[in-house]
Amino acid sequence: MTNTTHTGDDSTPGLRLSGIELTFQDGDQTLYALAGIDVEVARGEVLAVVGPSGAGKSSLLAVAGGLLSPTSGTVEVGGRDLTGLSRRDLTRFRRDHVGFVFQSGNLVPALTARDQLRLVGTLGGDRSRLRDPDQLLEAVGLTHRARRRPATMSGGERQRVGIARALMSSPDLLLVDEPTAALDRRNSHDVVRLLAEETHQHGVATVLVTHDHEILEHCDRVLEMVDGRLRAHV
Ligand SMILES: Nc1ncnc2c1ncn2[C@@H]1O[C@H](COP(=O)(O)OP(=O)(O)OP(=O)(O)O)[C@@H](O)[C@H]1O
């Protein structure tokens, strides 16, 4: 694949999942981790997904981000169908178009905040998509921490560096797994507010999995996952 720019215009959803099933074989039994998912996430929208443990939330993120291939159904990110891409093309596509944010930031211990961001530019992706590390650090309120390593930053600061790093390649899709699990209430609100601002300003489609109902007020839409299916959250 030579052309990794998105094929759609701004009305193309950032993410479209159609008829997604993900099954695992357990002896004679077929387990449905995802049992028929149809959902779109617009550019500039934060979709929160809540639901009990084992419902399929992590599986949903893994399939949406091209880390797991679904058993059936199609995944489109920014108008590009990921079905049928080779492993190599999928890896490239992810690098340029999908950002991941994990529970604890997942930073490289030896690198300063600024170098965590600069590292993204050395991974050989599409340089035209790269944002400026210093501007991004400013956007997440961490200019004064640019030279700090993770060990001397707070949990909230580390999480904000993780968010900035995920945004470095101007992704179409941002996948966020329990971003506030390690944070206190104030930092949780700050981090999710920041995610929402960046999502809205830069037209990203964001899917955020969480057990933290306090932060749902910052999200544009909330769905509940139960037994591998998405339904309205009440
Ligand atoms: N590699 C695998 N092999 C077999 N079963 C799996 C595998 N990965 C996930 N599952 C099963 O699929 C279902 C969904 O798991 P998943 O991790 O997506 O749930 P979750 O909603 O993210 O849970 P949690 O909130 O605890 O992280 C569970 O029943 C899980 O045991």
The ligand as an SDF file (V2000), in Angstrom:
LIG
                    3D

 31 33  0  0  0  0  0  0  0  0999 V2000
   -7.7520  -14.6920   23.3620 N   0  0  0  0  0  0  0  0  0  0  0  0
   -8.9340  -15.0620   23.8890 C   0  0  0  0  0  0  0  0  0  0  0  0
   -9.2860  -16.3600   23.9570 N   0  0  0  0  0  0  0  0  0  0  0  0
  -10.4800  -16.7260   24.4490 C   0  0  0  0  0  0  0  0  0  0  0  0
  -11.3920  -15.8720   24.9570 N   0  0  0  0  0  0  0  0  0  0  0  0
  -11.0870  -14.5680   24.9430 C   0  0  0  0  0  0  0  0  0  0  0  0
   -9.8570  -14.0830   24.4270 C   0  0  0  0  0  0  0  0  0  0  0  0
   -9.8480  -12.7230   24.5480 N   0  0  0  0  0  0  0  0  0  0  0  0
  -11.0240  -12.3900   25.1250 C   0  0  0  0  0  0  0  0  0  0  0  0
  -11.7550  -13.4940   25.3530 N   0  0  0  0  0  0  0  0  0  0  0  0
  -13.1010  -13.5150   25.9730 C   0  0  0  0  0  0  0  0  0  0  0  0
  -13.9200  -12.6080   25.2850 O   0  0  0  0  0  0  0  0  0  0  0  0
  -14.8000  -11.9500   26.1850 C   0  0  0  0  0  0  0  0  0  0  0  0
  -14.6260  -10.4350   26.0750 C   0  0  0  0  0  0  0  0  0  0  0  0
  -13.3550  -10.0590   26.6390 O   0  0  0  0  0  0  0  0  0  0  0  0
  -12.8710   -8.5370   26.7150 P   0  0  0  0  0  0  0  0  0  0  0  0
  -11.4830   -8.5630   27.2820 O   0  0  0  0  0  0  0  0  0  0  0  0
  -13.0600   -7.9070   25.4070 O   0  0  0  0  0  0  0  0  0  0  0  0
  -13.8910   -7.9360   27.7800 O   0  0  0  0  0  0  0  0  0  0  0  0
  -13.8680   -6.5020   28.5210 P   0  0  0  0  0  0  0  0  0  0  0  0
  -15.2570   -5.9660   28.4330 O   0  0  0  0  0  0  0  0  0  0  0  0
  -12.7660   -5.6660   27.9580 O   0  0  0  0  0  0  0  0  0  0  0  0
  -13.5180   -6.8710   30.0230 O   0  0  0  0  0  0  0  0  0  0  0  0
  -12.7560   -5.9660   31.1610 P   0  0  0  0  0  0  0  0  0  0  0  0
  -13.6830   -4.8280   31.4740 O   0  0  0  0  0  0  0  0  0  0  0  0
  -12.6240   -6.9390   32.2990 O   0  0  0  0  0  0  0  0  0  0  0  0
  -11.4450   -5.5600   30.5870 O   0  0  0  0  0  0  0  0  0  0  0  0
  -14.5110  -12.5010   27.5780 C   0  0  0  0  0  0  0  0  0  0  0  0
  -15.4220  -13.5330   27.8450 O   0  0  0  0  0  0  0  0  0  0  0  0
  -13.1030  -13.0400   27.4200 C   0  0  0  0  0  0  0  0  0  0  0  0
  -12.8770  -14.0970   28.3250 O   0  0  0  0  0  0  0  0  0  0  0  0
  1  2  1  0
  2  3  1  0
  2  7  2  0
  3  4  2  0
  4  5  1  0
  5  6  2  0
  6  7  1  0
  6 10  1  0
  7  8  1  0
  8  9  2  0
  9 10  1  0
 10 11  1  0
 11 12  1  0
 11 30  1  0
 12 13  1  0
 13 14  1  0
 13 28  1  0
 14 15  1  0
 15 16  1  0
 16 17  2  0
 16 18  1  0
 16 19  1  0
 19 20  1  0
 20 21  2  0
 20 22  1  0
 20 23  1  0
 23 24  1  0
 24 25  2  0
 24 26  1  0
 24 27  1  0
 28 29  1  0
 28 30  1  0
 30 31  1  0
M  END
$$$$
